[in-house]
């Protein structure tokens, strides 16, 4: 295997991927902020539906098993830590459990996420 820090081309590519990921994260957070400002119940429902149906994409890797297992082995992603490292921070950022602007549908969506509080 290649040590990531010792291959400047690979380090540059991975840096660009990380930068792009950060930009996408900020972009989608802004979209959700606006959605909550305009249609809070629908925003809460969309979040609940997406989280409740979430499954990390998985592919078979030649001679390495599944991509999910490889990510866990590398310490990058672990389904057991998904709640605390992925969903809880996102929900906290959107203040989903503190919102006072939700109607009946939004409150129902929030209840479906209560196990992540």
ZADO-671004 format. One record per residue: residue number from 1; x, y, z of N, C-alpha, C, O, CB in turn; residue in one letter. Coordinates in steps of 0.02 Angstrom, whole numbers, plus 32768, in hexadecimal, padded with zeros to 4 digits. Each point is the difference from the previous one (the first is absolute). Glycine has a CB too. Layout:
+-----+------+------+------+-------+-------+-------+------+------+------+------+------+------+-------+-------+-------+------+
| pos | n_px | n_py | n_pz | ca_px | ca_py | ca_pz | c_px | c_py | c_pz | o_px | o_py | o_pz | cb_px | cb_py | cb_pz | code |
+-----+------+------+------+-------+-------+-------+------+------+------+------+------+------+-------+-------+-------+------+
| NUM |    X |    Y |    Z |     X |     Y |     Z |    X |    Y |    Z |    X |    Y |    Z |     X |     Y |     Z |    A |
...
+-----+------+------+------+-------+-------+-------+------+------+------+------+------+------+-------+-------+-------+------+
***
This chain:
+-----+------+------+------+-------+-------+-------+------+------+------+------+------+------+-------+-------+-------+------+
| pos | n_px | n_py | n_pz | ca_px | ca_py | ca_pz | c_px | c_py | c_pz | o_px | o_py | o_pz | cb_px | cb_py | cb_pz | code |
+-----+------+------+------+-------+-------+-------+------+------+------+------+------+------+-------+-------+-------+------+
|   1 | 8029 | 7FC4 | 8000 |  7FD7 |  803C |  8000 | 802C | 803F | 8000 | 8039 | 7FFE | 8016 |  7F6C |  7FC3 |  8027 |    X |
|   2 | 803E | 8075 | 7FAA |  8024 |  8040 |  7FFD | 7FF1 | 8028 | 803E | 7FC6 | 8006 | 8014 |  8034 |  7FF9 |  7F6E |    X |
|   3 | 803A | 801B | 809D |  7FF5 |  802E |  8038 | 7FE6 | 8041 | 7FE4 | 8021 | 8020 | 7FD7 |  803C |  7FAA |  806F |    X |
|   4 | 7F68 | 804A | 7FCE |  7FDE |  8039 |  7FE2 | 802A | 8040 | 8002 | 8000 | 8026 | 7FD0 |  7F95 |  7FA7 |  8050 |    X |
|   5 | 808E | 803F | 8016 |  8026 |  803D |  8007 | 8040 | 8001 | 7FD6 | 801E | 8035 | 7FF7 |  7FB4 |  7FD4 |  8079 |    X |
|   6 | 8042 | 7FBE | 7F75 |  803E |  7FFC |  7FDA | 7FF6 | 8003 | 7FB5 | 8030 | 8001 | 7FDA |  7FFF |  7FBC |  8083 |    X |
|   7 | 7F94 | 8044 | 7F8D |  7FF1 |  8005 |  7FB9 | 7FE0 | 8044 | 7FF3 | 7FC5 | 8009 | 800F |  802D |  7F79 |  7FE5 |    X |
|   8 | 8034 | 80AF | 7FF2 |  7FE5 |  8044 |  7FF9 | 7FC5 | 8005 | 7FD0 | 7FD4 | 8029 | 800A |  809E |  8000 |  800E |    X |
|   9 | 7F8D | 7FAE | 7FB5 |  7FC7 |  8002 |  7FD1 | 7FC1 | 7FE7 | 8023 | 7FCB | 801F | 7FFC |  8082 |  7FCF |  7FA2 |    X |
|  10 | 7FBA | 7FD9 | 8085 |  7FC7 |  7FE5 |  8024 | 7FE9 | 8030 | 8037 | 7FC4 | 8009 | 800A |  8064 |  7F82 |  7FDC |    X |
|  11 | 8007 | 8093 | 803D |  7FEF |  8030 |  8035 | 7FDA | 803C | 7FE3 | 7FD1 | 8018 | 801E |  8095 |  7FC4 |  8023 |    X |
|  12 | 7FAF | 803B | 7F84 |  7FDD |  8038 |  7FDF | 7FB9 | 7FED | 7FED | 7FD1 | 8026 | 800B |  809D |  8005 |  7FCB |    X |
|  13 | 7F8B | 7F9B | 800D |  7FBD |  7FE8 |  7FEB | 7FD3 | 7FF9 | 803D | 7FC7 | 8018 | 7FFF |  806B |  7FAB |  7F9F |    X |
|  14 | 7FE6 | 801D | 8096 |  7FD8 |  7FF6 |  803C | 7FEF | 8042 | 8022 | 7FCA | 8008 | 801C |  806A |  7F88 |  7FF3 |    X |
|  15 | 7FFA | 80A0 | 7FEF |  7FF3 |  8042 |  801B | 7FC8 | 8023 | 7FDA | 7FD5 | 8020 | 801E |  80A2 |  7FE8 |  8006 |    X |
|  16 | 7F8A | 7FF2 | 7F9B |  7FCA |  801E |  7FD8 | 7FBD | 7FDE | 800D | 7FCD | 8022 | 8003 |  8087 |  7FFB |  7FA5 |    X |
|  17 | 7FAD | 7FA3 | 8060 |  7FC2 |  7FDC |  8011 | 7FE6 | 8018 | 8044 | 7FC4 | 800C | 8007 |  8062 |  7F8F |  7FB6 |    X |
|  18 | 8005 | 806C | 8074 |  7FEC |  8017 |  8042 | 7FE5 | 8047 | 7FFD | 7FCD | 8010 | 801F |  8089 |  7FA6 |  8015 |    X |
|  19 | 7FCB | 8076 | 7FA5 |  7FE8 |  8045 |  7FF9 | 7FBB | 8001 | 7FDF | 7FD4 | 8026 | 8016 |  80A2 |  8002 |  7FE1 |    X |
|  20 | 7F81 | 7FAF | 7FD6 |  7FBF |  7FFD |  7FDE | 7FCA | 7FE6 | 802F | 7FC8 | 8019 | 7FFF |  8073 |  7FD3 |  7F94 |    X |
|  21 | 7FD6 | 7FE3 | 8096 |  7FD0 |  7FE6 |  8030 | 7FEA | 8036 | 8031 | 7FC6 | 8005 | 8011 |  806E |  7F89 |  7FE3 |    X |
|  22 | 7FFC | 809A | 8023 |  7FF0 |  8037 |  802F | 7FD2 | 8033 | 7FDF | 7FD2 | 801A | 801F |  809C |  7FD4 |  801B |    X |
|  23 | 7F9F | 8022 | 7F87 |  7FD6 |  8030 |  7FDB | 7FB9 | 7FE4 | 7FF8 | 7FCF | 8024 | 8009 |  8096 |  8008 |  7FBB |    X |
|  24 | 7F97 | 7F94 | 802B |  7FBD |  7FE2 |  7FF8 | 7FDB | 8000 | 8043 | 7FC4 | 800E | 8001 |  8068 |  7FAA |  7FA3 |    X |
|  25 | 7FF6 | 803A | 8091 |  7FE0 |  8000 |  8042 | 7FE5 | 8045 | 8011 | 7FC7 | 8006 | 8017 |  8086 |  7F9F |  800E |    X |
|  26 | 7FDA | 808E | 7FCF |  7FE9 |  8045 |  800E | 7FC5 | 8013 | 7FD2 | 7FD1 | 8020 | 8017 |  80A4 |  7FFF |  800D |    X |
|  27 | 7F8E | 7FCD | 7F9E |  7FCB |  800E |  7FD0 | 7FBE | 7FE1 | 8017 | 7FCC | 8021 | 8003 |  8089 |  7FE4 |  7FA0 |    X |
|  28 | 7FAD | 7FBB | 806E |  7FC2 |  7FDE |  8014 | 7FE7 | 8019 | 8043 | 7FC3 | 8001 | 800C |  8062 |  7F9A |  7FB3 |    X |
|  29 | 8007 | 8078 | 806E |  7FEB |  801D |  8040 | 7FDB | 8042 | 7FF3 | 7FCE | 800E | 8020 |  8093 |  7FBC |  801C |    X |
|  30 | 7FB7 | 805E | 7F95 |  7FDF |  803F |  7FEF | 7FBB | 7FF3 | 7FE2 | 7FD0 | 8024 | 800F |  80A0 |  8011 |  7FDD |    X |
|  31 | 7F8B | 7F99 | 7FEA |  7FBF |  7FEE |  7FE3 | 7FCE | 7FEE | 8038 | 7FC7 | 8015 | 7FFF |  8072 |  7FC3 |  7F97 |    X |
|  32 | 7FDF | 8000 | 8099 |  7FD3 |  7FEC |  8037 | 7FEE | 803A | 802D | 7FC8 | 8004 | 8018 |  806A |  7F8B |  7FE4 |    X |
|  33 | 7FFC | 809E | 8010 |  7FF0 |  803C |  8026 | 7FC7 | 8026 | 7FDF | 7FD1 | 8016 | 8022 |  80A7 |  7FF1 |  8007 |    X |
|  34 | 7F8C | 8001 | 7F96 |  7FCC |  8024 |  7FDB | 7FBF | 7FD8 | 8000 | 7FCA | 801D | 8005 |  808E |  8018 |  7FB3 |    X |
|  35 | 7FAC | 7F89 | 8041 |  7FC4 |  7FD7 |  8001 | 7FDC | 8007 | 8044 | 7FC3 | 8006 | 8002 |  8073 |  7FA9 |  7FAD |    X |
|  36 | 7FF1 | 8051 | 8087 |  7FE1 |  8009 |  8042 | 7FE0 | 8045 | 8006 | 7FCD | 8008 | 8021 |  8087 |  7FAA |  8010 |    X |
|  37 | 7FC9 | 807F | 7FAF |  7FE3 |  8044 |  8003 | 7FBE | 8005 | 7FDA | 7FD5 | 8027 | 8012 |  809F |  8007 |  7FF8 |    X |
|  38 | 7F85 | 7FAA | 7FC1 |  7FC5 |  8005 |  7FD5 | 7FCC | 7FC9 | 800F | 7FC4 | 800F | 8006 |  8085 |  8023 |  7FA2 |    X |
|  39 | 7FCD | 7F91 | 805F |  7FD3 |  7FC7 |  800A | 801D | 7FD1 | 8035 | 801A | 7FCA | 7FEF |  7FBC |  803E |  7F99 |    X |
|  40 | 8027 | 800B | 80B8 |  8022 |  7FD9 |  8034 | 7FE7 | 7FB8 | 8006 | 8028 | 7FD3 | 800C |  7FE9 |  8098 |  802F |    X |
|  41 | 7FAE | 7F8A | 7FBE |  7FE6 |  7FBC |  8006 | 801B | 7FD3 | 7FC8 | 8013 | 7FC7 | 800C |  7F85 |  8066 |  802B |    X |
|  42 | 8069 | 7FEE | 7F8D |  8019 |  7FD8 |  7FC8 | 804A | 7FF4 | 8006 | 8019 | 7FCA | 7FED |  7F8E |  8066 |  7FCB |    X |
|  43 | 807E | 8000 | 8062 |  8048 |  7FF7 |  800A | 800C | 7FC9 | 8034 | 802A | 7FD5 | 7FF6 |  7FEB |  80A5 |  7FED |    X |
|  44 | 7FC6 | 7F89 | 8054 |  8007 |  7FCD |  8034 | 7FEE | 7FBB | 7FE5 | 8022 | 7FCF | 800F |  7FC5 |  8087 |  8049 |    X |
|  45 | 7FE5 | 7FA6 | 7F81 |  7FEA |  7FC0 |  7FE2 | 8036 | 7FE5 | 7FD1 | 8010 | 7FC5 | 8002 |  7F78 |  805E |  8007 |    X |
|  46 | 8095 | 8009 | 7FCE |  8034 |  7FEA |  7FD1 | 803C | 7FE5 | 8026 | 801D | 7FCD | 7FEC |  7FBC |  8089 |  7FC1 |    X |
|  47 | 803A | 7FCB | 8089 |  8039 |  7FE9 |  8028 | 7FF0 | 7FBC | 801F | 8029 | 7FD2 | 7FFD |  7FF8 |  80A5 |  801B |    X |
|  48 | 7FA5 | 7F82 | 8007 |  7FED |  7FC1 |  801F | 7FFE | 7FC7 | 7FCE | 8019 | 7FCA | 800D |  7FA5 |  8075 |  8048 |    X |
|  49 | 8025 | 7FCE | 7F71 |  7FFC |  7FCC |  7FCC | 8045 | 7FEB | 7FE9 | 800D | 7FC5 | 7FF6 |  7F85 |  8068 |  7FE6 |    X |
|  50 | 809A | 8003 | 801B |  8043 |  7FF1 |  7FE7 | 8029 | 7FDA | 8034 | 8022 | 7FD0 | 7FF0 |  7FDA |  8096 |  7FC8 |    X |
|  51 | 8001 | 7FB0 | 8086 |  8026 |  7FDE |  8035 | 7FE4 | 7FBB | 800C | 8027 | 7FD0 | 8006 |  7FF4 |  809E |  802F |    X |
|  52 | 7FA4 | 7F8B | 7FCF |  7FE2 |  7FBF |  800D | 800D | 7FCE | 7FC8 | 8001 | 7FC4 | 800B |  7FA8 |  8075 |  8038 |    X |
|  53 | 8060 | 7FDF | 7F80 |  800E |  7FD4 |  7FC8 | 8049 | 7FFD | 7FEC | 8012 | 7FE4 | 7FCC |  7F7E |  8035 |  800D |    X |
|  54 | 809C | 8004 | 8051 |  8046 |  8005 |  7FED | 8024 | 7FBC | 8002 | 7FF8 | 7FD9 | 802F |  8008 |  809B |  7FFD |    X |
|  55 | 8026 | 7F81 | 7FA1 |  802D |  7FC6 |  7FFD | 803C | 8017 | 7FD8 | 7FF9 | 8017 | 7FC8 |  7FA8 |  7F92 |  8040 |    X |
|  56 | 8099 | 8050 | 8015 |  803C |  8015 |  7FDD | 8008 | 7FD7 | 7FC0 | 7FF8 | 7FC3 | 8002 |  803F |  805F |  806C |    X |
|  57 | 7FD9 | 7FFE | 7F5B |  800C |  7FDA |  7FC2 | 8039 | 7FCF | 800B | 8033 | 8010 | 8020 |  7FA3 |  8051 |  7F9A |    X |
|  58 | 8022 | 7F64 | 802B |  8033 |  7FCC |  800B | 800F | 7FDF | 7FBD | 7FD4 | 7FF1 | 7FD9 |  8005 |  7FFC |  809E |    X |
|  59 | 8067 | 8008 | 7F7E |  8016 |  7FDD |  7FC4 | 8031 | 7FC9 | 8014 | 8022 | 8005 | 8033 |  7FCE |  8063 |  7F86 |    X |
|  60 | 8012 | 7F64 | 801E |  8031 |  7FCB |  800B | 8043 | 8017 | 7FE5 | 8005 | 8018 | 7FC7 |  7FA1 |  7F8F |  8033 |    X |
|  61 | 808E | 8051 | 802E |  8043 |  8013 |  7FEC | 8028 | 7FC1 | 7FF0 | 8001 | 7FD1 | 8027 |  7FFB |  8098 |  8021 |    X |
|  62 | 8025 | 7F96 | 7F7F |  8027 |  7FC5 |  7FEE | 8033 | 7FF0 | 8037 | 8028 | 802B | 8013 |  7FC9 |  7FEF |  7F73 |    X |
|  63 | 800E | 7FAA | 8092 |  8030 |  7FE8 |  8032 | 7FFD | 8025 | 8042 | 802D | 7FF8 | 802A |  801B |  7FE8 |  7F79 |    X |
|  64 | 7F84 | 8048 | 8069 |  7FFC |  8026 |  803F | 7FBD | 7FF9 | 8022 | 7FF7 | 801D | 8036 |  805A |  8033 |  7F9B |    X |
|  65 | 7F80 | 7F8D | 8014 |  7FBE |  7FFB |  801E | 7FD5 | 803C | 7FED | 8004 | 8019 | 7FC8 |  802C |  7FA5 |  8096 |    X |
|  66 | 7FA8 | 8059 | 7FD0 |  7FD3 |  8038 |  7FF1 | 8021 | 8043 | 8011 | 802D | 8004 | 8029 |  7F71 |  7FB2 |  7FEE |    X |
|  67 | 8049 | 807E | 7FC7 |  801A |  8043 |  800E | 7FF0 | 8015 | 8047 | 8028 | 8023 | 8020 |  7FCB |  7FFB |  7F67 |    X |
|  68 | 7FD4 | 7FCE | 8093 |  7FEE |  8011 |  8045 | 8031 | 7FE2 | 8032 | 8015 | 8022 | 8030 |  7F72 |  7FE4 |  7FAE |    X |
|  69 | 808C | 7FBC | 8017 |  8031 |  7FE0 |  802C | 8044 | 8022 | 7FFB | 8022 | 8009 | 8032 |  7FA0 |  7F8A |  7FC3 |    X |
|  70 | 8052 | 8080 | 7FCE |  8040 |  8021 |  7FF7 | 8001 | 8045 | 8021 | 8032 | 8013 | 801E |  7FDD |  7FB0 |  7F76 |    X |
|  71 | 7FB9 | 8061 | 8068 |  7FFB |  8042 |  8021 | 8004 | 7FF8 | 804C | 8021 | 8028 | 8021 |  7F9A |  8003 |  7F7F |    X |
|  72 | 8023 | 7FA3 | 807A |  8002 |  7FF4 |  8048 | 8047 | 7FED | 8016 | 8018 | 8018 | 8034 |  7F6F |  7FC3 |  7FCA |    X |
|  73 | 8099 | 7FFA | 7FDC |  8044 |  7FEA |  8011 | 8031 | 803B | 8000 | 802F | 8002 | 8028 |  7FB7 |  7F8E |  7FA6 |    X |
|  74 | 800F | 809F | 8004 |  802C |  803B |  7FFC | 7FEE | 8036 | 8032 | 8023 | 8032 | 8006 |  7FEC |  7FB5 |  7F82 |    X |
|  75 | 7FBA | 800F | 809D |  7FEB |  8031 |  8032 | 7FDD | 803C | 7FE2 | 7FFB | 8034 | 8021 |  8063 |  7FA6 |  8024 |    X |
|  76 | 7F8B | 8020 | 7F7E |  7FDF |  8038 |  7FDE | 7FB5 | 8000 | 800D | 7FE3 | 8035 | 800A |  8075 |  7FC7 |  7F9E |    X |
|  77 | 7F89 | 7FCA | 8057 |  7FB8 |  7FFC |  800A | 7FF1 | 7FC0 | 8025 | 801B | 7FCB | 7FF2 |  7FCE |  8078 |  7FA5 |    X |
|  78 | 7FEB | 7FC3 | 809A |  7FEA |  7FC6 |  8027 | 7FB6 | 8009 | 800E | 7FEC | 8030 | 8021 |  8088 |  7FC0 |  8013 |    X |
|  79 | 7F64 | 7FE2 | 7FB4 |  7FB8 |  8004 |  8008 | 7FEC | 8006 | 804A | 7FCD | 801F | 8010 |  8025 |  7F9E |  7F87 |    X |
|  80 | 8036 | 8026 | 8095 |  7FF0 |  8004 |  8048 | 800A | 8047 | 801B | 7FE3 | 8012 | 8033 |  803F |  7F77 |  7FD9 |    X |
|  81 | 8006 | 809F | 7FD2 |  800D |  8045 |  8015 | 7FD7 | 8033 | 7FD8 | 8005 | 803C | 800D |  806D |  7FA1 |  8016 |    X |
|  82 | 7F68 | 800B | 7FAE |  7FD9 |  802B |  7FD3 | 7FD3 | 8030 | 8027 | 7FFC | 803C | 7FF0 |  8006 |  7F6A |  7FBA |    X |
|  83 | 7FDC | 8041 | 8088 |  7FD2 |  802A |  8028 | 8024 | 803C | 801E | 7FE9 | 8038 | 7FF9 |  7FD3 |  7F62 |  8021 |    X |
|  84 | 807C | 8059 | 8008 |  8023 |  8035 |  8024 | 802B | 802D | 7FD3 | 8006 | 803B | 800E |  7FF9 |  7F7B |  8054 |    X |
|  85 | 801E | 802D | 7F6A |  802E |  8027 |  7FD6 | 7FE0 | 8020 | 7FC3 | 801C | 802E | 7FE3 |  803C |  7F85 |  8044 |    X |
|  86 | 7F6E | 8033 | 7FC6 |  7FE0 |  801B |  7FC3 | 7FBD | 8021 | 8010 | 7FF8 | 803C | 7FF8 |  8041 |  7F6B |  7FC4 |    X |
|  87 | 7F98 | 8031 | 805B |  7FBB |  8019 |  8007 | 7FF7 | 8032 | 8039 | 7FE1 | 8034 | 7FF6 |  7FFA |  7F61 |  7FDC |    X |
|  88 | 8040 | 805D | 8069 |  7FF8 |  802F |  8038 | 801C | 8045 | 7FF0 | 7FDE | 8032 | 800E |  8028 |  7F6D |  8040 |    X |
|  89 | 8036 | 8067 | 7F96 |  801A |  8043 |  7FF0 | 7FD5 | 8024 | 7FCC | 7FF5 | 803C | 8005 |  807D |  7F9B |  8017 |    X |
|  90 | 7F76 | 8005 | 7FB2 |  7FD5 |  8020 |  7FCE | 7FC0 | 8019 | 801F | 7FEC | 8039 | 7FF4 |  8044 |  7F7C |  7FB4 |    X |
|  91 | 7FB0 | 8021 | 8080 |  7FC0 |  8014 |  8020 | 800B | 803A | 8030 | 7FD6 | 802C | 8006 |  8000 |  7F5E |  7FEE |    X |
|  92 | 8063 | 8076 | 802F |  800F |  8038 |  802D | 8009 | 8040 | 7FD9 | 7FE9 | 8035 | 8014 |  804D |  7F7B |  803D |    X |
|  93 | 7FEC | 804B | 7F76 |  800A |  803B |  7FD6 | 7FBF | 801E | 7FE6 | 7FFA | 803D | 7FFA |  8073 |  7F94 |  7FE5 |    X |
|  94 | 7F64 | 8005 | 8013 |  7FBE |  8017 |  7FE9 | 7FD1 | 800F | 803A | 7FC7 | 8015 | 7FF5 |  8048 |  7FA7 |  7FA3 |    X |
|  95 | 8009 | 8039 | 80A5 |  7FD9 |  800D |  803D | 7FBC | 7FDD | 7FFD | 7FCD | 801B | 8016 |  806D |  8053 |  7FF8 |    X |
|  96 | 7FC5 | 7F56 | 7FD7 |  7FC2 |  7FDC |  7FF4 | 7FD9 | 7FF4 | 8041 | 7FC2 | 7FFF | 7FFF |  8073 |  7FCB |  7F9E |    X |
|  97 | 7FEE | 802B | 809A |  7FDD |  7FF1 |  803F | 7FEE | 803E | 8028 | 7FDF | 7FFB | 8034 |  805E |  7F99 |  7FCE |    X |
|  98 | 7FD9 | 80A6 | 7FE8 |  7FF2 |  803F |  8022 | 7FD0 | 802D | 7FDA | 7FED | 8035 | 8019 |  8083 |  7FC3 |  801A |    X |
|  99 | 7F7D | 7FF4 | 7F92 |  7FD7 |  802B |  7FD4 | 7FBB | 800A | 801E | 7FE1 | 7FD3 | 801C |  805F |  8004 |  7F80 |    X |
| 100 | 7FA8 | 8067 | 805E |  7FBC |  8010 |  8017 | 7FD2 | 8011 | 7FC5 | 7FC7 | 8014 | 800A |  806A |  8017 |  8062 |    X |
| 101 | 7FE9 | 7FCC | 7F58 |  7FD9 |  8012 |  7FC4 | 7FE1 | 7FC4 | 7FDD | 7FE7 | 8006 | 7FC8 |  8063 |  805B |  802B |    X |
| 102 | 7FB7 | 7F65 | 802D |  7FE5 |  7FC3 |  7FE0 | 7FB7 | 7FF8 | 8010 | 7FE9 | 800A | 8038 |  8088 |  7FC1 |  7FCE |    X |
| 103 | 7F69 | 8022 | 7FC6 |  7FBA |  7FEE |  8009 | 7FFA | 7FB5 | 800D | 8031 | 7FDF | 8011 |  7FAC |  8080 |  7FA3 |    X |
| 104 | 7FE7 | 7F88 | 8044 |  7FF3 |  7FB9 |  800F | 802D | 7FD1 | 7FD8 | 801C | 7FD1 | 801C |  7F6E |  804E |  7FFE |    X |
| 105 | 807C | 7FED | 7FA5 |  802A |  7FD4 |  7FD7 | 8049 | 8004 | 8013 | 8022 | 7FCD | 8002 |  7F8C |  8041 |  7FA1 |    X |
| 106 | 806B | 802D | 806A |  8045 |  8008 |  8014 | 800F | 7FE1 | 8043 | 8035 | 7FE2 | 800A |  7FCF |  8087 |  7FB5 |    X |
| 107 | 7FCC | 7F9D | 8070 |  8009 |  7FE1 |  8042 | 8001 | 7FB4 | 7FFA | 8026 | 7FDF | 8023 |  7FA1 |  8083 |  8013 |    X |
| 108 | 800F | 7F83 | 7F9E |  8000 |  7FB8 |  7FF6 | 8044 | 7FE9 | 7FE3 | 801B | 7FCE | 8016 |  7F67 |  8034 |  7FD7 |    X |
| 109 | 8098 | 8023 | 7FE3 |  8041 |  7FF0 |  7FE3 | 8036 | 8003 | 8037 | 802C | 7FD5 | 8003 |  7FB0 |  8058 |  7F8C |    X |
| 110 | 8021 | 8006 | 809B |  8031 |  8007 |  8036 | 7FFB | 7FC5 | 8030 | 8034 | 7FE7 | 8017 |  7FC6 |  8096 |  7FDF |    X |
| 111 | 7FCA | 7F6D | 801A |  7FF8 |  7FC6 |  802C | 8022 | 7FC2 | 7FE3 | 801B | 7FD7 | 8026 |  7F78 |  8059 |  8003 |    X |
| 112 | 806C | 7FC9 | 7F95 |  8020 |  7FC7 |  7FE0 | 804C | 8003 | 8006 | 8023 | 7FCE | 7FF7 |  7F7D |  802D |  7FB9 |    X |
| 113 | 807A | 803F | 8060 |  8048 |  8009 |  8008 | 8016 | 8003 | 8049 | 803B | 8008 | 800E |  7FC4 |  8034 |  7F86 |    X |
| 114 | 7FD1 | 7FBD | 809A |  800F |  8008 |  8047 | 8037 | 7FD1 | 8018 | 8024 | 8011 | 802F |  7F66 |  8013 |  7FE1 |    X |
| 115 | 807C | 7FA2 | 7FD2 |  8034 |  7FD1 |  8015 | 8047 | 801A | 7FF1 | 8031 | 7FE3 | 8016 |  7F7E |  7FBF |  7FD6 |    X |
| 116 | 8055 | 8094 | 7FEE |  8041 |  801E |  7FF0 | 800F | 803F | 8029 | 8034 | 801F | 7FF7 |  7FBF |  7FB4 |  7F96 |    X |
| 117 | 7FE0 | 803E | 80A1 |  800A |  803C |  8029 | 8039 | 7FF8 | 8031 | 800F | 802E | 8026 |  7F79 |  7FEA |  7FD0 |    X |
+-----+------+------+------+-------+-------+-------+------+------+------+------+------+------+-------+-------+-------+------+
***
